[in-house]
């Protein structure tokens, strides 16, 4: 069980990661620097650069415009022992929309490239795909943190040090794939401690969370666990659409499915709902996946 102090520290670490600094050396350009989230694997977690890139881009926007979509490519593995530099290009500012490109660099090389679009709040037609019915509540599920005793130490640290409480509706894929092998799953998730009220921080933290577990619908379809010997998984790209406001310190249901896998790649999609059934965001990600024997 994670203590309150541990939970608060993990969330404070994420807030530090999202608190970028403007470069003092190049004041005429939109350059920002940030720290990396400590990772026992030594590689930067993809959701970190998603959230940080969004923060950097939003620092350059006209007042009142918020993210509605982003499309990004993971170019190189990042080193979690080093900080990052974010360069933002102001591609377009129109009457209602703004477009920004942001690239994240380490040691002078880009590790992530993103284009995001931002919009004023406007009225219009509205509908949303409903949240699935009959999903157990998070209180009826065990936290992933309670299921880690049999895992290697690095895997245990990945789960216990992350700032989010995640609870699988189906069984997690740590050691076994229980039940039917199908390309679908759902998880409840929320930050372990209260988050500041700033909506921009909640959008960035939702991007951070969106990279967590979405690959598992692909693994589940083939009965593959995270402990499969010689398994290779890496994110190739990530797209996200913010539909409505939501808080990351309230329970969110992340419904995930994989429509396709072929050629060493797998595609996953996700819908993120607030607990009352409001559709908050949609996500797509393609990964490269190498499973021994296939």
ChimeraX attribute file (.defattr): number of C-alpha atoms within 10 A of each C-alpha:
attribute: neighborCount
match mode: 1-to-1
recipient: residues
	/A:1	9
	/A:2	14
	/A:3	9
	/A:4	11
	/A:5	9
	/A:6	15
	/A:7	20
	/A:8	17
	/A:9	17
	/A:10	20
	/A:11	20
	/A:12	16
	/A:13	18
	/A:14	22
	/A:15	16
	/A:16	13
	/A:17	20
	/A:18	25
	/A:19	17
	/A:20	21
	/A:21	14
	/A:22	18
	/A:23	16
	/A:24	10
	/A:25	8
	/A:26	10
	/A:27	9
	/A:28	8
	/A:29	14
	/A:30	18
	/A:31	22
	/A:32	24
	/A:33	19
	/A:34	22
	/A:35	21
	/A:36	23
	/A:37	24
	/A:38	20
	/A:39	17
	/A:40	16
	/A:41	13
	/A:42	14
	/A:43	16
	/A:44	19
	/A:45	20
	/A:46	23
	/A:47	19
	/A:48	21
	/A:49	30
	/A:50	30
	/A:51	23
	/A:52	30
	/A:53	32
	/A:54	27
	/A:55	23
	/A:56	29
	/A:57	28
	/A:58	22
	/A:59	15
	/A:60	14
	/A:61	19
	/A:62	14
	/A:63	9
	/A:64	9
	/A:65	16
	/A:66	20
	/A:67	25
	/A:68	18
	/A:69	19
	/A:70	23
	/A:71	19
	/A:72	22
	/A:73	19
	/A:74	20
	/A:75	15
	/A:76	13
	/A:77	17
	/A:78	23
	/A:79	20
	/A:80	18
	/A:81	14
	/A:82	16
	/A:83	16
	/A:84	22
	/A:85	24
	/A:86	27
	/A:87	20
	/A:88	23
	/A:89	16
	/A:90	15
	/A:91	12
	/A:92	11
	/A:93	15
	/A:94	8
	/A:95	7
	/A:96	11
	/A:97	18
	/A:98	22
	/A:99	20
	/A:100	22
	/A:101	22
	/A:102	24
	/A:103	23
	/A:104	27
	/A:105	19
	/A:106	17
	/A:107	11
	/A:108	9
	/A:109	12
	/A:110	19
	/A:111	19
	/A:112	24
	/A:113	21
	/A:114	23
	/A:115	21
	/A:116	23
	/A:117	22
	/A:118	23
	/A:119	20
	/A:120	16
	/A:121	11
	/A:122	6
	/A:123	6
	/A:124	5
	/A:125	4
	/A:126	5
	/A:127	6
	/A:128	10
	/A:129	10
	/A:130	11
	/A:131	19
	/A:132	11
	/A:133	7
	/A:134	6
	/A:135	12
	/A:136	12
	/A:137	13
	/A:138	20
	/A:139	9
	/A:140	9
	/A:141	16
	/A:142	14
	/A:143	19
	/A:144	18
	/A:145	19
	/A:146	12
	/A:147	15
	/A:148	17
	/A:149	10
	/A:150	10
	/A:151	13
	/A:152	10
	/A:153	11
	/A:154	11
	/A:155	17
	/A:156	17
	/A:157	16
	/A:158	14
	/A:159	17
	/A:160	19
	/A:161	19
	/A:162	21
	/A:163	22
	/A:164	23
	/A:165	21
	/A:166	28
	/A:167	24
	/A:168	21
	/A:169	20
	/A:170	17
	/A:171	19
	/A:172	22
	/A:173	20
	/A:174	17
	/A:175	16
	/A:176	15
	/A:177	19
	/A:178	12
	/A:179	10
	/A:180	12
	/A:181	15
	/A:182	15
	/A:183	20
	/A:184	22
	/A:185	23
	/A:186	24
	/A:187	23
	/A:188	27
	/A:189	23
	/A:190	20
	/A:191	25
	/A:192	23
	/A:193	21
	/A:194	15
	/A:195	18
	/A:196	13
	/A:197	9
	/A:198	9
	/A:199	14
	/A:200	17
	/A:201	21
	/A:202	19
	/A:203	24
	/A:204	24
	/A:205	26
	/A:206	26
	/A:207	28
	/A:208	22
	/A:209	24
	/A:210	26
	/A:211	20
	/A:212	17
	/A:213	18
	/A:214	28
	/A:215	26
	/A:216	22
	/A:217	26
	/A:218	29
	/A:219	23
	/A:220	26
	/A:221	18
	/A:222	14
	/A:223	17
	/A:224	20
	/A:225	17
	/A:226	18
	/A:227	14
	/A:228	15
	/A:229	10
	/A:230	10
	/A:231	13
	/A:232	14
	/A:233	17
	/A:234	15
	/A:235	19
	/A:236	19
	/A:237	20
	/A:238	24
	/A:239	21
	/A:240	24
	/A:241	19
	/A:242	21
	/A:243	16
	/A:244	13
	/A:245	15
	/A:246	22
	/A:247	22
	/A:248	25
	/A:249	19
	/A:250	16
	/A:251	20
	/A:252	27
	/A:253	30
	/A:254	29
	/A:255	22
	/A:256	24
	/A:257	23
	/A:258	25
	/A:259	12
	/A:260	12
	/A:261	17
	/A:262	9
	/A:263	8
	/A:264	13
	/A:265	17
	/A:266	23
	/A:267	21
	/A:268	23
	/A:269	23
	/A:270	26
	/A:271	23
	/A:272	27
	/A:273	24
	/A:274	21
	/A:275	16
	/A:276	10
	/A:277	16
	/A:278	19
	/A:279	23
	/A:280	21
	/A:281	24
	/A:282	20
	/A:283	24
	/A:284	22
	/A:285	23
	/A:286	23
	/A:287	21
	/A:288	18
	/A:289	20
	/A:290	16
	/A:291	15
	/A:292	10
	/A:293	4
	/A:294	5
